[in-house]
């Protein structure tokens, strides 16, 4: 396996920018002036980091019971919020090979990503991209692949996670994952990371889906739940 250590010493060479209009349309926090919505992400960041630091955790998975609940948006905005901390860096990984969302949210045009690292042995340093946020690197999902569940728990993927976890204790690695109840990818992958956030869509996620998700995640370190698309125009969350 290639050494990861040197690949984060400098910023990725491919930097993508998005207009303020695009960021606002996609509800990315860097497109807005300070307000209660932005502050709710900062509070979420602080609470997550407190728990993760106390347990010496630095890998976080984000998923939802069903599709279109906003876990890609949550993963992206949380990653940006953490990167704003002075002593932190963040690697945001899109691990949803069937329906990736991060590149669309951030206007990233790259077609290569994690799947190319796992299947074609493309060097990781050639796949990383960045945006106009310091200390934030992004690994897109790359090409769609049929055996995504198997690749996410493959020895190469597990070795990558292990090396990323041990490389820099101040770097937070966030994985944006497919919905828990619709694909096997997430359930097979999450035991490899330290902890997880579950994103719930107000008015869309059913109580039975929440109960089923809780049963499936009973042996996972679940930090809490995020109520997305809240009617009071701010995210709500419950962190354990």
BELPE-V218741 format. One record per helix or strand of 2 or more residues. SS is the DSSP state (helix for helix, strand for strand). FROM is the first residue (numbers start at 1). TO is the last residue. If there is no record, write none. Layout:
ss->(SS	SS)
from->(FROM	FROM)
to->(TO	TO)
This chain:
ss->(helix	strand	helix	helix	helix	strand	helix	strand	helix	helix	helix	strand	strand	helix	helix	strand	helix	strand	helix	strand	strand)
from->(5	14	20	29	36	59	71	89	102	114	124	128	136	148	155	171	184	195	207	222	236)
to->(8	15	25	31	54	64	83	94	106	120	126	130	139	152	167	176	192	201	216	228	239)
